[in-house]
Amino acid sequence: MNSLKQIHAHTLRNGTDQFKFLILKLLQIPNISYAHKLFDTIPQPNSFLYNKLIQAYYTHGPYHQCFYLYSQMHLHGFMPNEHSFTFLFAACASLLSPQQGEKIHAHFVKLGFHVDPFAVTALVDMYAKCGLVSLARKVFDEMNERDVPAWNSMITGYAKRGDLMEARELFELMPCRNVVSWTTMISGYSQNRRYEDALEMYIRLEGDRNVKPNEVTIASVLPACANLGALEMGERIEALVRQKGFAKNLFVSNALLEMYAKCGKIEKAGRVFEEIGWARNLCSWNSMIMGLAVHGRWKAGLELFHEMLNRGTSPDDITFVGVLLACTHGGLVEQGKRFFESMQEEFSITPKLQHYGCMVDLLGRAGLLNEAYDIINKMPMQPDSVVWGALLGACSFYGNVELAEKAAEFLFKLEPGNPGNYVILSNVYASTGRWDGVARVRKFMKGNQVTKAVGYSFIEVDGTIHKFFVESQSHSRSDEIYPLLDEVSNKMKLIGSVSDIASEIESHG
């Protein structure tokens, strides 16, 4: 840097033209602000240096300087090149500025650069990232040459909008795919709770010899394993993580931790948590606290919360969901109340709907139904079906017909088609001998055509998730499954009969 300043001083003293050399060297360092100041002193700048500065600002920021330079360039009659437009479109995408992008797009077409594949790909990407997917698709369809990044940008745009049917259609049409293509689909399915499809897509990726998953792929598919309980697949993915050294990536480690916690392997989750060590972020702490709380390890969960505070990590609203769940599982009503109050008082966290739901659940399980109902009435927001459902569930356990009817009344409005709420209310009536209430609920369900949803279950075999509906014959191997189930059932009945006989003989000495 000192030598460049000496050259600059020599240039000023002797009037030699070393500005281009100096600016290019300064951009390589990079010292963009110095380069820009030097550029402003040039009596006659050129298109080349304008374009170089635009590129530098796109690479290092701030992005808005790209547009300032472009307007100055346009004002002074200098011609941008296709690379300038590529960086300008990319800057618009980073700033999510479609209005600016549309203006530059108009110049782009007017100046005849609309055939450059790299710039057009950047244009597609800009519109897709800004949410203008229809405009992105129009540009995409008009392209003479479509490279893989153009396809990926279009698929990402559809996936981000939640239009996974269009995303999948384009994906299947791609002549060539890379890891970004696969990861975009897997991530899109996971983020839209289409976990079975995410896992199916990952299994397909494993069969592609030309593409290998990266850290982003792994961090995208593990939540699908977590939510499906696909432990066998999750363990297989962990083996790949260890083999490739992906565990150094915090996003991967956190996803692995969450997967084990949600799949019930809390000891393995704890092992991953310990391996993360001092690199832990709030997500790591939250996943571990939540996992412990959900699995009834409430004491360990609360101890971990206090350890987190002692290490200087501030909690967020998700942390307190885990903490309140721990209190619920431990029956710690007073402690739960204190934690709830401390959110606002000590940590400036405004309680959200899920925190009120946790409090209603905590009080309801402890039999404090009227107190739970009072909290609902004092909520600063409208209670949702989860909150009223927690109260209804507690009323069912304690046989409180009056509050059960109030909770059910709201649930019937919020979830008119959910048969579970009608069944629970019917059970409350039945448990207290109110058979007229049972008949009334059944009549209402029949009149409104509310039917109980068909039950189903998942089972994982050799890394594949199989979904079974009650009495369904849709599975490809159902002709083998049902005879085997009958055989197992008969053997269980036989074992039961033998046990009964043995118990009877034993009781008669």
N, C-alpha and C positions, 0 to 999 in steps of 0.2 A: 504494500500500500504506500509506503514511504517513497519507494522508487517511482511509482506512478505520479505521486504529488510533485516529485522533482522534475519529471518529464513535463507535467502540466506547467510548472513554473518556467521551465526552459522554453516551452511553446509560447507562453505569454510574452517573455522577454524578447525572443527572436522573431516572433511572428510566423513561425513555421506551422504547417497544418498537420498536427498530430491528433486532432480531436477524434477522428474515427477510431484510431488505434486505442486511444485512452478509454473511450466509452465502451468499446468491446471488451477490453481488459477488466474494466470496473464491473461490467455485467457478469463476467465470469467469476468474480470473487465470491458472492456478488455484493456490490455496494450501489444499489439502484438509485438511491436518493442523490448520491454524488454524481452518478452518471447522468441523471435527469437534469441536475443543475448545470452540468457541463454542456449537455445537449441544448439547453435553453440559450446558451451564449453563442452558439454557432450561427454565423450570419446566414448561411444557406444550408439548412439541413436537407437530408434526402430521404427517399422512401425506405431505403434499406435500414437506416438507423431508427426511423419511426417504428418499423415492423419489429426490430430487435427489442426496443423498449416495451412494446405491447406484449411480446412474448415473455419478457422478464417479469412484467407486472402480473401476467396470468400465472406464471410459475410460482412467484413468491408473494404476490399481493402488494397492496390492496387492489382488488379487481376493478374498482371504479376508475382507476387511473387508465385502464385499457380504453375505456370509452372516451375519457378526456383526450387522450392522445389521438384516438381515431377521429374525433371531431376537429381537432387542430389540424390533423393531416388533411382531412376533407376540405377544411376552410382554406388551407394554403395550396390546394390544388395538387397534392401528392397522391399517387396511386397506391392503394394497398395491394397486397398479393394474396394468393389463396391461403397461405399460412396465417396471415393476419386474421382472416375471417374465421379460420379454425380456432384460433385462440380467443377471438371475440365471442363466438358462439359458446365456447367452453366457459368463459367468464360469466356470460348470461345464465348458463346452467347452474354455476356455482352460487350465484346471487339470487337464483330463482326469479329472474327479471324477464318475463316473456315480452313485455311491452318494448323494452330495449332490443330484445332479440328480433322482434318483428320488423323494427326499423332497419336493423343491420341486414336482415334477410332481404328486404326490398333493395338495398344498395347492392347486395351480393348478386341478385338476379340482374339488376340493371347494368352492372359492370361485367356481366358475362362469365362469372365464376361458378355458375350453378352446375357445371359438369365435373368439377373437381371432387373425386370420391371421398377424400379425407375431410374436406370442408363440409360436404353434404352430410356425412356421417355425424359430424359435430353438430350440425343443424338438427338432425333427427334426435340426437341425444338431448339437445337443449329443450326442444319442444316436449319430449317425453318426460324429462325431469321436472319441467314446469307444469306438468299436468295437462298439457294441450295435446293429448294423445291422438286425436283425430287429425290435427295438423301434422304431427309427426308421421302418421301413417300415410298421409297424402304425399309428403316429401319422399318417404320410403318407397311407396309404390311407383313414383316417377323416376327412381334411380335406375340408371343403366347397369351399373355395377354395384352389387351389395356385398360388402365384406362382412366378416363375422361380427365386428363391433356394431355395425348398423343393425343387424338382426338382434343382437343382445340388447341394444338400446330400446328397440321396439318392444321386445319381450318384457324388459324391466318396466317400461311405461305401463303396459297392460297389467302386470303383476302388482305394481304399486297401486293401481286403481282398483284392484280386486277383481279384474276381469280375467280370471285364470283360464277360461275357455278359449279366448282369443290368444292368450299367451301360449297355451299348449298347442293350439293349431299352428301358430308360427314356428314354435319349437320343432314340431314334427316335420315341417316343411324345410327346415334348414339343411342346406347341402353339406355343411360341415359345422361341427360344434366344438367349442373349447370348454374349459372348466368353468368359465364365467356363465356360459349358456346353461349348463347343468345346475350350477349353484343358484342362479336366478330363479329357476323353476322350483328347486327344493325350498329355497328361502320364501318364495311367494306362497307356496302351499303351507309352510309352517306358520307364517305370519297371518294367514287367513284361516288358521285352525283346520286345515285340510291335511291332518297328520298322516293318514293312511296313504294319500297321494304323494306326500313328501318322501315317505319311506320307500314307496314303490319306485319313485324316480331315482332315489339313491341306489337302490338295488340294481336298477338298469345301468346307472353310471358305473357300478362295480364291474359290469360286463363289457364296458367300453375299453378296449385295450389301448386306445390312443389318448385317453384322458385319465388323469389321476386326481382325486379330490385334494383340495388344499385346506388350510386352516378355516377359511370362511365357509367352505362346504360342510366341514365337520361341525362348526358352531351352529350351522343352520339345520342340520339333520338331527342333532342330539335332542333338541326340544321336542321333536316328533316322537322319538323313542321315549322320552320322559312322559309325555301325555298319553301315549298308548300303552305304557308299561312294557315296552319291548326291551326287556332286560338283556336277552340273549344277543340281540342286534347291538345294543349299547355296549356290551362287553366286547363284542367283536370290533366295534369302532374304537374302543379304548386301546385294544391291541395295536391298531393302526396308528393311533395317536402316539403311543410309546415308541413304535418302530420308526416313525417319521420325525420324532422330536417336536410334535405339535403342542405338547404339554407346556412348553415355554410360553405359548400364547395364552394370555389371561382369559380371553373370550372363550377359547376352547376348554380351558380348565374349569371355568365357571359353568359352562354348559354341561360338562362331564359331572361336576358336583351336583348340579340340579337334577340331572338324569338319575343318578344313583339315589338321591334323596326322594324323588317322586316314585321311584320303582321299589322303595322299601328297603334298600340296602344302605341304611344309615351309617353303618361302620365304614363301608367303602367311600361314602360321601365324606365322612370325617377324615379318611386317609388322604383324599384329594385335597380337602381343605388344608390339612397340615402341610402337604407338599407345596401348596401355593405360597405359604409362609408370609413373609413381610410384603409380598407383592399383592396381597389381598386388597380388593377394593370393596366398596359398599355392597355391590352385587354378591360378592363372595360371602360376606357376613350375613346378608339377608337370606340367601339360599340355605345356609347352614342353620340359622336360627329357625327359619320356617320349617325346614325338614325335621328338626328335633321336636318342634312344637306339634306338628301334624302326627308324628309317630309316638306321641305320648311322653316324650322325653322332656317334659316341660321344665324340670329343674335345670337340666343341662342347657336348655335353650336360654333361660333367663341368666344363667351364669355367663354364657357366651355374650349375651347382650351387654352385661356389665364389663366384661373384658374388652369388648369393642369400644365402649366409652372410655375406658382407662387408657386405651392405645391411641386415643385422639380422633377416632372416626365418628363423625356426627351422623345420627340416624336420619332416616327420611320416613315418609308415610308408610312405605312397604315394610320397613323394620317394625313399626308398631303393630302392623297386622300380625306379624309373627309373634310379637311379645304378648299381644292380647289373646292370641290363640293358645299360647303356652299357659296363660292364666286360666283360660277356659278349661283346658285339659287337666290342670292341677286343681281346679275348683277354688282358685284364689280370687275371691270376689273383691275384697277390700284392696288387695294389691293391684288388681286389674283396674279398679276405679282410680287409684293413684296414678297409674301409668297413663290412663286416658286423660286425666287432668293435666299431667306433666307435658303432654304433647304441645299444648298451646303455651303453657306457663314457662316451661324451661327450654323448649326447643323451637318455639314459634312455628309449629306445624299445625295447621288447621285440620281438625278431624274431618275425614271424608265419609262417604256413605258406607264403605266397607268397615270403618272403625265403629260406627254406630251399630252395624250388623253384628260385629264381634261382641259388643257390649250387651246387646239384646240376647245373644246366644249365651253369654257368660251368666247373666242374671237369670235367664230362663232355665238353664240347666240346674241352677242352684235353687230353683223353685220360687224365685222372687219375681213372679209373673207381673204383678201390678207395677213394680218398679221398672221392669222391662217395658211395659206399656207406657209408663210416664216418659221414659227416654224417647220412645217413638214419637209421642205427642210434642216433645220439645225440640225435635230435630230441626235444624235450620234449612233442610232440604226435604223434598218429598221422599218418604221411604219407598224403597223398591220391593220387588217380590222376594228378594233374599232376606230382607229385614222382617217382613211380615211372615215369611216362611219359617224363620227361626222362632218367632213367637208361637206360631201354630204348632210347630214340632214340640215345643216345651209344653203347650197346653195339652197336647196329645199324651205326653208322658205323665202329666199330673192330673189329667182329667178335668181341666177347667173349661166348661162348656161356654160360659159367657164370653171370655176373651177369645176362645177358639172361633166363635161365630163372628166376632169383630174382625179378627185377622183374616178369616176366610172370605168375608165380604169384600175386603180390599183385594185379596188375591184373585177372586173371581173376575174382578174388573181388570186387573193387571195381566192376568194369564187365563183368559176365559177357556182356552183349549187345553190347559194342563190338567190331566185327570188326577194327578197325585194329590192336589189340594182337596179335591172332592173326597177322595178315598180317606185321607187323614181325618177330615171333619166327620165323615161317616164312622170312622173308628172311635173318635171321641164320643160321639153319641152312643155307640154300641157299648163302650166301656162303662158308661154311666146308666145303662138301661133305657136310654131314650130311643126306643125303636121307631117312634114316629118320625124322629129326626133322620134316622137311617133311611127310612122309606122316602122321605121328602128329598134327600140328596140323590138317591138312586133315580127317582122320578125326574128330577131336574136334569141329571146327566143324560137320561134317555131322551128327554124332550129336546135338549140342545145338541144331541148327537155327540156327546163327549165320550169317547171310548178310551180305555186304557191302552197306552202305547205297547206295541209288541216288544217283549224283552229280547235282549241280545247280549252276547258276550264275545270277548276277544280271546284268542289263544295264539301264542307264538310257537311256531315249529320251524326249525332250521332257518331262523332269521326272517320268516315270512309270517305276516299277521293274517290270521283267518278270522272272519266275522260270522257268527252264527246267530240266526234268529230262531225264536221258539217255533218248533214244528216246521221249520223251513226245509225244503228239499233242494234249495238253489245251489248248495255247495257241490262241486264237481265229483266229490267222493262220498256223497250222502248215502249211496247204496252200500258202502262199506261201514260208514260211521254208525248208522242206526242199529244194524245187527250187533255191532260191538258194544254199543250202549246197552242194548237189551241183555247181552251176555253178562256185562259188568253188574247191571241192576239185579239180575237173577242170582248172581254169586253173592251180592251184598245181602239179599233177602235170605239166602241160605245160611250165611254167616250169622245173620240176626237170629234166625230160628235156632241154630245150634247154641248161640249164646243164651237165648231164653230158656232152652231145655237145661243147659248146664246150670243156670242160675236157680231154676226150679229144683233140680236135684240137690244142689248145695243147700238150699233153704230147708229142705226136708231132712237134711242130715244123712 
